């Protein structure tokens, strides 16, 4: 297909040409950034989390007497264990994605303060005996806590547990001691230190920041005795077959209320809790999808409208070409190539614009750099869209009979 | 207009309007496409703009200008770079009490959030937890809290650690079935409180005075004196920031190096604001001399709107959505420019005839702009309907601000202005281009 005659013709129709190129460029720029934002949210929603998410339900218990809250735990656990279908139960301070975060910063040398820039902020999880199994934590190296670890740990006056053992996630191990085994290593804050006895697969924090951040997995676990827990082991986790979760959760709620008449319970199936956490993100992603689809439709119809007008204006010209020997295919190809060139120019401009917008968003929001492969993909999408939109008008053009050439417009 | 004295403007405009409607009817598909594009663009931008407008609104119009939030920096020297570090977002118990008792402002209230077990006498209602505000008497007059029944408690009750409570009307409906409940007894965390007031329609959004729980649509049901709440060691709910080797994390005690209180003050003139700021600096120096503070005075005194801005209370997603919607509107506009151009140029013949019959370029231009305006108005109506649907969808979302997403008269007006402005802008270039027709040429070819 010869391009020069097309360019010559486009030069004569400057305004419509510029408009189509501009529309495709804007669509491309908005689309790239919107799809990128959708992608970021989808990957956040799908973040892996190394606990047994689909087997867990949880009941929180509060409002009981502070003084007996600790000693009630073994009794409550025994009652929960008796519920048919329960495979494991444990008491814990918080859960991943529960919004209930207890953070503290630690460093790798003894004189670290919480305000030191070099320290790393962890989320603290306190495990009652058996909670590791109930959660289904996956050990990568070392060991879980033993009975002595649990018995020796308690809360004093500080907001940190009085123990010296800890389990850390793989991400913490990589961040604190890159390239080394974390086993036996110690991390510090002003008054406390903890030695790693085991490294576990990555567990999400109670609150996460964005997607793709290793810090989402900076979760550290500590043993905690029931008596010394000072009301910090308020959440019971129950593991059961997925089909039993709902029944187990209700039975557990009832049992806990029977045993603690003043207590107030709050229960959830873990996978619902996770869905709840990402509900805002999911609705944002859907709204972005909606805008993208509508925008593509508007652009496609815009191309159809302008090309139809164009074809209408050039009926006589087309007739003449047909009369002097051009086939229907030639005419179709003419409009398709023309659209290909226009889309191409639009995409090139659009990609530049998309990068500009991305740079602006990176400065002002928590957004990372647009990956390079968004550009060829969006180019292909817009080229395809243009070809699809031009098909109808091009067919109509191809159907202009050569006899039109003999009539005056 | 060139076609007659200005007295005939109206009828000329009517004529153009009539021409516009005829012309729009002639090209159904193209017109529908333009109207739809404008409606979609306007609908999307107005939905997101309304949400942004609601979320960045003034929580207490008329009052917020004289309310200020003092911040201090009582932390130790670690990590301190003078001039670069913001002071803490909340106050410690000791500083909060000191500033409150200094009474240097016209009004002041010290407060924090709590979570209190409500044990209704009504046996059909199980015990439940209620978001509670522990505060001092200044809260109610300073924030302009409206009362349906009764009144706030006073200084005497604060000092006496009295067991009195103010409840919200929602809470009153839930626990007492509505009506004047003043004088009734309410059991909170096992203690009996006498109800002195029921608040009326008072829902500041964002919940500026304590952004630690929920920024929007927070609905505290119970207000009790701060002093009383501490006597009963009621559970604190909100953020606690400790430094050094601070006390226990979840139940801060009064001496521990932890910030968990909010103080609001009312200052009615710029001079008072300056004087209060001076006072904060002086207080910091004094505390440093006493050895409590280790940093040089690092204070802020932000107004309500400055505080909301500093806390970035409007979610990033809402800003991004708005930006995206306006990008989409731009695409729709460029699209409309193209379609309008196609439409106007297709009528080159008709325009040529009008030119040949003596209509000036300006007259043609005006006629075409009226036509774009009509497209804009119809698109605006469509956009309004779409925005209403969009806001209805937003209200069904799980976000905490969702129930607030309603169109107000200002946004209604903005919708039509935006639609009209956008369509006139879109019509400008095509109308100019179409007016370039040479009358003779068009007559000849037809």
Interface residues (C-beta under 8 A of the other chain):
Chain A: X15 X16 X19 X20 X22 X23 X26 X27 X29 X30 X33 X34 X37 X62 X63 X102 X113 X114 X115 X116 X117 X155 X157 X158 X159 X190 X191 X230 X231 X232 X262 X264 X276 X279 X280 X283 X284 X287 X288 X291 X294 X295 X298 X299 X301 X302 X305 X306 X308 X309 X310 X312 X313 X361 X365 X366 X408 X409
Chain B: X30 X33 X36 X37 X40 X44 X75 X78 X79 X80 X117 X127 X128 X129 X242 X243 X244 X245 X246 X247 X248 X249 X250 X316 X317 X319 X320 X321 X324 X325 X327 X328 X330 X331 X332 X334 X335 X337 X338 X339 X341 X342 X343 X345 X346 X397 X398 X399 X429 X433 X445
